[in-house]
Amino acid sequence: MNKKKLTTGIILLATFLAVLIAIFMPWYGKGANGRDRNGLEFSDDFFNSLAKGSSNYMADMRKVAVGFKGQTFEVQLKFKDAEVAQKAELLYTQAGAAVELNNQVLKIKGDMGQVMLAAIYDAEVMFHNHGDRLTAKYNLEPKAALKTWWISFQEMDKALKKQATPASFKQAAALIEISKRSIEPGYNFYGISPEPVSNNILLLTFMLVFYVVYTLWYGYGVFEIFEGFGMGAEAGHKEEV
């Protein structure tokens, strides 16, 4: 037994555990929900803020949508949930489309570009954390409104592809792009404040270095304990003949 290595290993694992306990303590400020955060929640919020700061494609998506202004479309969507169908009826009516709801089946006819712009507008409102505007506009919970746009765009994608025309294929592709680059970021980043990476280089560097060091910290502590008990790997000896 090597007491020095064993002691080193115990100290490393004890301090590792102490830091781990500190990480899980609510000492890292308040989150968007007003509750005190632990270290993991702080880290999640920090990296989400950086991701949001580099995920604003709303202007690009508006340019895509403008290219479809004046293009009419007509689809029939069948929703799994009648409540979602009713919400979709409200959204598309507000977007200027003619709609007809029969149970869970929604017939929609309108200007494709106008509908796309309406969805992007709502997504951008959510992206900038102004969900109250959507509540006032639709009398819906803001995330429910955006989720309805997302669901309806997925159904429109299927319906347009079934029409199998060059125009419908282009419209379907644009709807999916807008879903991924506008609606999803608006929904996923709602309530998070965007932060540019350039303003957070020091903290970002510290967290990445800490992650590497902390991982090695644990591994080296375990290694030292095994070495202390004489269980480390030893180089083999070559016998001469």
MOSULCOR-V980305 format. One line per field, one symbol per residue. ss: DSSP state (h for helix, s for strand, l for the rest). phi: phi as a letter, one per 20 degrees, with the letter a starting at -180 (. if undefined). burial: + if it has 24 or more other ideal C-beta (glycine too) atoms within 12 Angstrom, else -. Layout:
BEGIN
ss = ???
phi = ???
burial = ???
END
This chain:
BEGIN
ss = llhhhhhhhhhhhhhhhhhhhhhllllllslllllsllhhhhhhhhhhhhhhhllllhhhhhhhhhlllllssssssslllhhhhhhhhhhhhhlllsssssllssssssshhhhhhhhhhhhhhhhlllhhhhhhhhlllhhhhhhhhhhhhhhhhhhhhhhllhhhhhhhhhhhhhhhhhhhhhhhllllllllhhhlhhhhhhhhhhhhhhhhhhhhhhhhhhhhlllllllllllll
phi = .dfffffgfffffffgfffffffeeeddndefenefdefffffffffffffffdcedgfffffffgfdfneebbccddefdfffffffgfffffeneecbdclddceccaeffffgffffgfffgfgemdgffffffdlcfgffffffgfffffffgffffffldgffffffffffffgfdcffffffefndefcfffecfffffgffffgfffffgfffffgfffffemdffdffdeeee
burial = ----++--+--++--+----------------------+-+++-++++++-+--+-++--++-++--+--+-+++++++----+++++++++-++-+-+-+----+++-+++++++++++++++++++--+--+---+-+-++++++++++++++++-++-------+-+++++++++++++++++++++++-+------------+------+--+---++-++-++-------------
END
